[in-house]
Amino acid sequence: TNPATPSPTHAPSIIRLNPGISFGTGDHPTTRMCLQWINTLRDANVISLLDYGAGSGILAIAALILNVSKSAIGTDIEPLAIKASAHNAAINGVGDRFTAQLIDEAQETHDANAAEQTHDIIVANILQGPLTQLAPRLAAHAHRGTRLGLSGITSNQAEGIQKAYEAVGFRHFVTQTDDTAVTPLGHRWVVLTAVFAGDGSDDAEEGHDGGHEEGHDGRHDGGHVSSR
């Protein structure tokens, strides 16, 4: 398929961050592409977003600032990241809509009530290995129609990730990238998006992913939301 570039529909917003040691300043291509994808979901009537492995909280905070979601949970295995994301939500005026949650790295468990909660959007910008292992856990946080956005992966890794998430009920996969987001080895960073069907069927409502055709060539330019 030919690369497709969605047209910007909203003015840029500013996020103030104190990332500390946490990942997520808006400078990495995967963060920018995740922000762009989130920005396409403004009209999706989202009540709750889960940012799994939130780092500085930039993705969840952006969703709140842009009014993509009414509430957001940011999880991480690092206590300092939890403190940083809560602080960043507060200085951006969305602290009352954001919950920072520490995950037990060994058990990958957290608060029982939160474990039962499902979300309208799930985003995880981490790495190939953890994303593959987390497929059942993220599916447990999804309901029928939940939009999924996965990044921290490259074009040559997307197929394996897709298979892992197909196995737990996600469908309508789209791989989005930016031709400027290239690793030193020549692979393009990508965002893999999908929709949760739940029962293994293919008839779940498709997400608002800019209308790209499925494949590993879709282009998605980031940069609508900047951080400083």
QUIGI-V429931 format. One record per residue. N is the residue number from 1. D_CENTER is the distance of its C-alpha to the mean C-alpha in whole Angstrom. Layout:
N|D_CENTER / N|D_CENTER
This chain:
1|24 / 2|24 / 3|21 / 4|20 / 5|19 / 6|18 / 7|20 / 8|19 / 9|20 / 10|19 / 11|20 / 12|19 / 13|18 / 14|18 / 15|17 / 16|19 / 17|18 / 18|20 / 19|18 / 20|21 / 21|20 / 22|16 / 23|14 / 24|12 / 25|15 / 26|13 / 27|16 / 28|14 / 29|13 / 30|10 / 31|9 / 32|11 / 33|9 / 34|6 / 35|8 / 36|10 / 37|8 / 38|7 / 39|11 / 40|12 / 41|12 / 42|14 / 43|17 / 44|15 / 45|17 / 46|14 / 47|15 / 48|13 / 49|9 / 50|8 / 51|6 / 52|8 / 53|9 / 54|9 / 55|12 / 56|13 / 57|11 / 58|10 / 59|7 / 60|8 / 61|12 / 62|11 / 63|10 / 64|13 / 65|15 / 66|15 / 67|15 / 68|13 / 69|13 / 70|16 / 71|14 / 72|12 / 73|12 / 74|11 / 75|12 / 76|13 / 77|17 / 78|18 / 79|20 / 80|20 / 81|17 / 82|17 / 83|20 / 84|18 / 85|15 / 86|18 / 87|20 / 88|18 / 89|17 / 90|21 / 91|22 / 92|19 / 93|21 / 94|18 / 95|19 / 96|21 / 97|17 / 98|15 / 99|16 / 100|16 / 101|16 / 102|18 / 103|17 / 104|20 / 105|20 / 106|22 / 107|22 / 108|18 / 109|19 / 110|19 / 111|21 / 112|22 / 113|22 / 114|18 / 115|18 / 116|19 / 117|17 / 118|15 / 119|12 / 120|12 / 121|8 / 122|6 / 123|2 / 124|4 / 125|6 / 126|9 / 127|12 / 128|14 / 129|16 / 130|14 / 131|11 / 132|15 / 133|16 / 134|13 / 135|14 / 136|16 / 137|15 / 138|11 / 139|14 / 140|16 / 141|13 / 142|13 / 143|16 / 144|17 / 145|15 / 146|12 / 147|9 / 148|7 / 149|4 / 150|5 / 151|7 / 152|10 / 153|12 / 154|15 / 155|17 / 156|19 / 157|17 / 158|15 / 159|18 / 160|18 / 161|14 / 162|15 / 163|18 / 164|17 / 165|14 / 166|17 / 167|19 / 168|18 / 169|17 / 170|15 / 171|16 / 172|16 / 173|14 / 174|13 / 175|13 / 176|13 / 177|14 / 178|16 / 179|20 / 180|20 / 181|17 / 182|19 / 183|20 / 184|24 / 185|24 / 186|23 / 187|20 / 188|17 / 189|14 / 190|12 / 191|8 / 192|9 / 193|9 / 194|11 / 195|13 / 196|14 / 197|18 / 198|19 / 199|23 / 200|22 / 201|23 / 202|22 / 203|22 / 204|19 / 205|18 / 206|16 / 207|13 / 208|14 / 209|12 / 210|15 / 211|18 / 212|17 / 213|19 / 214|18 / 215|19 / 216|18 / 217|19 / 218|17 / 219|17 / 220|14 / 221|15 / 222|13 / 223|15 / 224|15 / 225|14 / 226|16 / 227|17 / 228|20
